[in-house]
Amino acid sequence: MTVTLTFKPDIEVELLAQAQAAGMTVELFLLSMVAGAVLPSASHTSSPEQRAAAFRSWSANHRNTTPLSEHAVSREAMSRR
């Protein structure tokens, strides 16, 4: 099946960036995303590159946070809770 999609410029820029970050063409990137959305079990048959691209796409929608300090992740800090 052939489908033609028209994206708003801001979405196109982000789509291109995410595909490049995943080391994939836009077409392959979109195919992997659609396959994951339509056939959730397809993630078991996806290539490592496709799974990595899907993860990068998912994680790109989350905000960056400040890393925890060494103290916050220390044994002493965790045992006080």
C-alpha positions, 0 to 999 in steps of 0.5 A: 500500500502506498500512502502520501502524508503531508506534515506541518514543517515543525513535525517534518523537522522533528521527524527528520531529526529522529530518523537521522538519530536512529540512523534510518531513512524517514521511510524506514523510521515511519514504517517501524513506528506504524508497525509498532502501533498497528502490530504490537507483537511486531516488536518481537520481530523488529530488527534491533535498529527498528527497536532502537528507533522506536525507543528513541522516538518514545524517549524523545517525547519525555522532558529532560530532567536533572540527574540525581546527585551522588548522595541521592543515589547512595546507600545511606540516602536510600536506607533512610526511607 
